C-alpha cells in the first residue's frame, strides 16, 4: 500500500519526544546513565554513555544506522564479569535486543540493573552509505522515514533490513517507537519493571490498534520477502561451486567475526595453534573439483563460524556490513540459520528462559547411543 509522506511528518520531531522521555528517566534517577547513540557535529553516529541531562540533546534514537558494533557487544563488555552496581538505560534496535537476550543466555551479559529500552526499526543504511549521505548534506533519518510512510522498500537499506520481520523489539522493559498509522511517539511498557518506570516518570503507554495493524502489515510483507530470499539464496550457494563463488574474494580479515555480537570466544579456534596443525594437514589433501587450498580455507573458516554460532544468529547483518570486499554473507547465513531454526524449533532472542539448543541436551536425545551395543 503506497502512501505519500506528509510534509509535517518528521522523524526528527518524534525523536525530540523520545528524548524528553529519556530526560525524565535520567532526571528522576530511574537510571543513572544511558548507553545510547548520539549524533556528532558532522552528522555521524557513535555510541556513548550519557550521564548528564544536558548531554541528551545530542541523542538520535531512531537514526537508520548501526555504527560498527551492536550495542549488545558494549553491554557485554560492561557486565560479563559483574552486574552493574547502578541502573543503566540501554537503547537498542530489535536485532540488538535479540543479541542481548542471546548473550544473556550464553552468560556473557548480566541484566541486573539494566533497563532495556527498545526502539522501532524499519531499516538501516550501510554505515558507509550513511556517511556518504551525510557528506552530501542529505538527511538519512527523513529518507528512511519517508520510506516507512510509503511502506516502500528503500533500495539503499542493508540486505538484512529488507527482509527483517522484526520491526519492533520484544523482551524489553520499555519500547519507544514510531510505527503506526499516526505520526507520533508510541510508548510501551513491556515488563513489570517498565510499568513501574513509566509510573515514576508520570507517563502512560499509548499502544493502539493502528500501531498493531501497521506492525502486522510489515511483519507479513517482510516475512514473505525473507522466505523468497532464502529460496533464491539456497540455489545460488548450492554445492562447492556456489560456495567458491561467494567466498572467492574473501581476504580472511575476520572483520565479520569481530563485528558479530554472538562471536564472543576469547580465543577463536581459527587463531589457535590447533587450527595451524589442522590446516597444515588440510593443505596436503587432494584438491577436489578444482578448488584451491586457499579457497578451501576460506570456506572452512566461514562454515566453521556459522556452525559454531549459527543457531543464535540474530540477523543483524553486521558481518556483511564489516566486510571490505562486500561479500554477500547474508546469502549463506540465511540458508543455514533458517534450517537450524527449523531443526531445533528455536528462534534466537525469542524468550529469555529458552535454552540455546547447542549448549544443553535432554536425556531422550541420547537414547540411540544408550541402546547401542
Wavefront OBJ file of the C-alpha trace (Angstrom):
o trace
v 0.000 0.000 0.000
v 1.610 3.263 -1.139
v 1.333 6.412 0.925
v 2.694 9.877 0.306
v 4.606 11.298 3.265
v 3.153 14.490 4.703
v 5.485 17.461 4.991
v 4.776 17.741 8.733
v 5.567 14.119 9.414
v 9.146 14.370 10.616
v 11.069 11.630 12.380
v 13.182 14.351 13.983
v 10.085 15.649 15.803
v 9.337 12.152 17.071
v 12.955 11.853 18.203
v 12.525 15.075 20.206
v 9.604 13.487 22.053
v 11.678 10.376 22.740
v 14.483 12.484 24.194
v 12.011 14.002 26.656
v 11.215 10.503 27.919
v 14.913 9.685 28.342
v 15.500 13.012 30.068
v 12.733 12.245 32.571
v 14.246 8.827 33.258
v 17.605 10.415 33.977
v 16.256 13.357 35.996
v 14.016 11.121 38.148
v 17.029 8.809 38.655
v 15.279 5.667 37.481
v 18.524 5.262 35.535
v 21.879 6.781 36.408
v 23.183 6.729 32.834
v 22.158 5.864 29.276
v 24.107 3.692 26.849
v 22.788 5.120 23.611
v 23.679 6.715 20.283
v 24.324 10.392 19.608
v 24.803 12.486 16.514
v 28.190 14.166 16.228
v 28.690 17.682 14.896
v 29.375 16.405 11.366
v 26.296 14.163 11.401
v 27.847 10.773 12.078
v 26.588 8.484 14.853
v 28.511 6.949 17.736
v 27.760 5.063 20.939
v 28.213 6.942 24.200
v 27.435 6.712 27.886
v 25.210 9.697 28.719
v 25.299 10.693 32.379
v 24.033 14.307 32.309
v 20.683 15.728 31.227
v 22.494 18.326 29.110
v 24.037 15.539 27.000
v 20.628 14.161 25.989
v 20.203 16.879 23.369
v 22.585 15.048 21.012
v 20.788 11.690 21.211
v 19.448 10.485 17.845
v 17.385 7.486 18.845
v 15.883 6.400 15.523
v 18.799 7.121 13.222
v 18.902 4.421 10.490
v 22.386 3.015 11.039
v 24.226 0.640 13.363
v 27.627 2.300 13.839
v 30.101 -0.582 13.856
v 29.322 -2.891 16.750
v 25.964 -3.939 18.178
v 25.038 -2.293 21.466
v 24.958 -5.864 22.833
v 28.736 -6.047 22.380
v 29.225 -2.933 24.503
v 26.809 -4.182 27.152
v 28.679 -7.475 27.305
v 31.951 -5.646 27.944
v 30.287 -3.726 30.778
v 28.544 -6.632 32.503
v 30.023 -10.034 31.630
v 32.221 -10.170 34.743
v 29.956 -8.427 37.259
v 26.442 -6.974 37.301
v 26.117 -3.210 37.157
v 26.021 -1.503 40.576
v 23.503 1.148 39.445
v 20.631 1.222 36.914
v 21.726 1.757 33.315
v 19.309 2.515 30.482
v 20.285 0.855 27.197
v 18.633 1.835 23.909
v 18.636 -0.881 21.264
v 17.153 -1.760 17.888
v 15.194 -5.046 17.558
v 18.139 -7.112 16.302
v 20.341 -5.668 19.037
v 17.783 -6.660 21.671
v 17.851 -10.219 20.303
v 21.632 -10.205 20.650
v 21.330 -9.014 24.260
v 18.933 -11.883 25.035
v 21.182 -14.488 23.381
v 24.312 -13.220 25.132
v 22.460 -13.227 28.451
v 21.586 -16.904 27.936
v 25.202 -17.562 26.978
v 26.308 -15.913 30.251
v 28.021 -13.007 28.509
v 25.618 -10.329 29.798
v 24.136 -9.813 33.258
v 20.828 -7.948 33.084
v 20.651 -6.906 36.752
v 20.265 -3.112 36.908
v 19.826 -2.918 33.125
v 16.757 -1.107 31.785
v 16.349 -2.279 28.204
v 14.754 0.432 26.045
v 13.796 -0.903 22.635
v 13.339 1.289 19.565
v 11.398 0.640 16.363
v 13.434 -0.012 13.220
v 12.026 -0.040 9.688
v 15.514 -0.353 8.191
v 19.110 0.875 8.333
v 21.693 2.006 5.803
v 25.183 0.563 5.465
v 27.436 2.711 7.627
v 29.421 3.843 4.555
v 26.227 4.719 2.676
v 25.071 6.647 5.728
v 28.390 8.537 5.775
v 28.078 9.305 2.061
v 24.559 10.701 2.537
v 25.648 12.873 5.455
v 28.611 14.253 3.492
v 26.254 15.169 0.639
v 24.082 17.136 3.044
v 21.193 14.656 2.843
v 19.007 13.670 5.795
v 19.204 9.868 6.226
v 16.653 9.996 9.049
v 13.953 11.527 6.887
v 14.836 9.327 3.899
v 14.174 6.145 5.846
v 11.080 7.623 7.492
v 9.620 8.639 4.132
v 10.133 5.024 3.019
v 8.248 3.895 6.098
v 5.357 6.291 5.490
v 5.028 4.998 1.931
v 5.603 1.407 3.070
v 8.257 1.149 0.374
v 11.477 -0.816 0.321
v 14.361 1.636 0.285
v 16.901 0.246 -2.197
v 19.728 1.614 -0.043
v 18.734 -0.368 3.043
v 21.079 -3.171 4.047
v 20.079 -6.615 2.750
v 19.076 -7.964 6.150
v 16.898 -4.911 6.797
v 14.933 -5.502 3.601
v 13.909 -8.968 4.806
v 13.689 -8.306 8.550
v 10.306 -9.256 10.033
v 11.081 -7.776 13.461
v 10.286 -4.051 13.187
v 9.650 -3.726 16.924
v 11.622 -5.290 19.795
v 10.438 -7.900 22.262
v 11.833 -8.825 25.708
v 12.460 -5.191 26.604
v 11.318 -3.086 29.564
v 10.147 -0.075 27.565
v 9.668 0.483 23.838
v 9.820 3.863 22.137
v 8.587 3.770 18.557
v 7.142 5.475 15.514
v 5.489 2.548 13.701
v 1.765 3.168 13.450
v -0.820 4.961 11.348
v -0.243 8.243 13.191
v 2.954 10.249 13.143
v 3.697 10.282 16.859
v 5.867 8.707 19.512
v 4.493 5.430 20.812
v 5.404 4.436 24.359
v 5.035 0.860 25.592
v 5.712 -0.869 28.910
v 6.903 -4.387 28.057
v 7.729 -5.637 31.560
v 6.739 -5.040 35.162
v 9.938 -3.025 35.552
v 8.876 -0.910 32.578
v 5.438 -0.250 34.071
v 6.995 0.916 37.342
v 9.395 3.226 35.489
v 6.654 4.837 33.395
v 4.614 5.405 36.553
v 7.594 7.047 38.272
v 8.120 9.496 35.406
v 4.419 10.182 35.011
v 3.861 8.640 31.567
v 1.350 6.108 30.282
v 1.637 3.588 27.459
v -0.195 4.507 24.252
v -0.026 1.449 22.024
v -3.204 1.392 19.925
v -5.000 -0.600 17.227
v -3.408 1.487 14.454
v 0.053 0.560 15.687
v -0.890 -3.113 15.872
v -2.158 -3.026 12.283
v 0.981 -1.298 10.969
v 3.282 -3.777 12.725
v 1.280 -6.726 11.391
v 1.487 -5.361 7.826
v 5.267 -5.024 7.976
v 5.786 -8.466 9.555
v 3.655 -10.115 6.874
v 5.357 -8.322 3.990
v 8.896 -8.756 5.275
v 8.266 -12.385 6.246
v 7.344 -13.151 2.656
v 10.466 -11.411 1.382
v 12.612 -13.378 3.834
v 11.236 -16.700 2.576
v 11.798 -15.648 -1.037
v 15.356 -14.602 -0.244
v 16.136 -17.933 1.443
v 14.798 -19.942 -1.516
v 16.778 -17.872 -4.022
v 19.955 -17.987 -1.914
v 19.706 -21.763 -1.493
v 20.026 -22.152 -5.264
v 22.853 -19.642 -5.596
v 25.090 -21.147 -2.898
v 24.390 -24.795 -3.708
v 27.427 -27.082 -3.695
v 31.144 -26.366 -3.741
v 30.883 -24.197 -6.846
v 28.294 -21.951 -5.225
v 30.346 -21.552 -2.053
v 33.512 -20.933 -4.024
v 31.812 -18.163 -5.986
v 30.508 -16.488 -2.820
v 33.828 -16.587 -0.958
v 36.324 -16.161 -3.819
v 37.074 -12.534 -2.866
v 37.420 -13.217 0.875
v 40.749 -11.930 2.240
v 40.325 -13.681 5.636
v 40.497 -10.403 7.519
v 37.971 -11.817 10.032
v 36.126 -8.493 10.219
v 32.868 -10.456 10.035
v 33.794 -12.359 13.161
v 34.893 -9.231 15.012
v 31.647 -7.381 14.222
v 29.386 -10.309 15.125
v 27.821 -9.807 18.584
v 27.386 -13.575 19.025
v 31.085 -14.399 18.391
v 32.495 -13.839 21.877
v 35.188 -16.501 22.410
v 38.341 -15.075 23.960
v 40.414 -17.238 21.637
v 38.984 -18.342 18.322
v 39.850 -21.823 17.070
v 40.872 -20.309 13.736
v 43.507 -18.195 15.518
v 44.833 -21.016 17.676
v 47.761 -23.395 17.290
v 45.264 -26.249 16.999
v 43.982 -24.786 13.760
v 47.535 -24.365 12.439
v 48.037 -28.096 12.929
v 44.748 -28.955 11.212
v 45.416 -26.551 8.357
v 48.888 -27.944 7.685
v 47.303 -31.368 7.222
v 44.491 -29.765 5.259
v 46.902 -28.358 2.668
v 48.058 -31.895 1.818
v 44.582 -33.127 0.955
v 43.710 -33.836 -2.637
v 42.331 -30.772 -4.371
v 38.742 -31.569 -5.322
v 36.685 -30.077 -8.140
v 39.394 -27.564 -8.949
v 39.208 -25.945 -5.511
v 42.496 -24.437 -4.376
v 43.737 -24.822 -0.784
v 43.296 -21.081 -0.331
v 39.596 -21.021 -1.199
v 39.018 -24.187 0.821
v 40.489 -22.450 3.874
v 38.140 -19.510 3.352
v 35.120 -21.781 3.092
v 36.256 -23.725 6.154
v 36.506 -20.518 8.183
v 33.071 -19.209 7.251
v 31.224 -22.508 7.533
v 33.013 -23.321 10.781
v 31.957 -19.993 12.239
v 28.374 -20.469 11.085
v 28.169 -23.955 12.578
v 29.514 -22.566 15.832
v 27.078 -19.679 16.314
v 24.530 -20.002 13.504
v 21.680 -21.169 15.731
v 21.987 -17.917 17.723
v 22.457 -15.645 14.684
v 20.085 -12.694 15.148
v 20.118 -11.494 11.504
v 21.702 -8.144 12.305
v 23.890 -8.292 9.178
v 26.851 -6.605 10.866
v 29.124 -9.324 9.458
v 28.172 -8.290 5.933
v 28.487 -4.590 6.762
v 32.006 -5.131 8.110
v 33.259 -6.969 5.012
v 35.725 -4.846 2.997
v 35.060 -6.979 -0.105
v 31.243 -6.654 0.082
v 30.774 -10.433 0.209
v 27.074 -11.280 0.406
v 27.294 -13.292 3.603
v 23.528 -12.999 4.019
v 23.040 -15.478 1.171
v 24.826 -18.208 3.119
v 23.786 -17.277 6.637
v 20.044 -17.118 5.955
v 20.074 -20.592 4.399
v 21.975 -22.179 7.285
v 20.256 -20.319 10.132
v 16.825 -20.933 8.632
v 17.457 -24.689 8.586
v 18.916 -24.636 12.108
v 15.863 -22.845 13.477
v 13.535 -25.392 11.908
v 15.604 -28.321 13.161
v 15.640 -27.098 16.765
v 12.330 -25.205 16.738
v 14.286 -22.272 18.062
v 14.206 -18.539 17.401
v 17.149 -16.546 18.833
v 16.059 -13.780 21.171
v 12.501 -15.140 21.412
v 12.483 -15.952 25.130
v 14.954 -15.217 27.897
v 14.274 -18.602 29.533
v 14.533 -20.687 26.341
v 17.863 -22.576 26.397
v 20.202 -22.293 23.430
v 19.955 -25.758 21.772
v 23.669 -26.377 21.331
v 24.594 -25.852 24.988
v 22.283 -28.367 26.608
v 20.979 -31.883 25.989
v 17.903 -33.785 27.092
v 18.089 -37.415 28.172
v 15.848 -38.680 25.370
v 18.238 -37.226 22.806
v 20.847 -39.773 23.898
v 18.616 -42.857 23.701
v 20.002 -44.086 20.379
v 23.508 -44.061 21.859
v 22.489 -45.620 25.180
v 20.761 -48.511 23.389
v 23.675 -49.234 21.072
v 25.830 -52.311 21.943
l 1 2 3 4 5 6 7 8 9 10 11 12 13 14 15 16 17 18 19 20 21 22 23 24 25 26 27 28 29 30 31 32 33 34 35 36 37 38 39 40 41 42 43 44 45 46 47 48 49 50 51 52 53 54 55 56 57 58 59 60 61 62 63 64 65 66 67 68 69 70 71 72 73 74 75 76 77 78 79 80 81 82 83 84 85 86 87 88 89 90 91 92 93 94 95 96 97 98 99 100 101 102 103 104 105 106 107 108 109 110 111 112 113 114 115 116 117 118 119 120 121 122 123 124 125 126 127 128 129 130 131 132 133 134 135 136 137 138 139 140 141 142 143 144 145 146 147 148 149 150 151 152 153 154 155 156 157 158 159 160 161 162 163 164 165 166 167 168 169 170 171 172 173 174 175 176 177 178 179 180 181 182 183 184 185 186 187 188 189 190 191 192 193 194 195 196 197 198 199 200 201 202 203 204 205 206 207 208 209 210 211 212 213 214 215 216 217 218 219 220 221 222 223 224 225 226 227 228 229 230 231 232 233 234 235 236 237 238 239 240 241 242 243 244 245 246 247 248 249 250 251 252 253 254 255 256 257 258 259 260 261 262 263 264 265 266 267 268 269 270 271 272 273 274 275 276 277 278 279 280 281 282 283 284 285 286 287 288 289 290 291 292 293 294 295 296 297 298 299 300 301 302 303 304 305 306 307 308 309 310 311 312 313 314 315 316 317 318 319 320 321 322 323 324 325 326 327 328 329 330 331 332 333 334 335 336 337 338 339 340 341 342 343 344 345 346 347 348 349 350 351 352 353 354 355 356 357 358 359 360 361 362 363 364 365 366 367 368 369 370 371 372 373
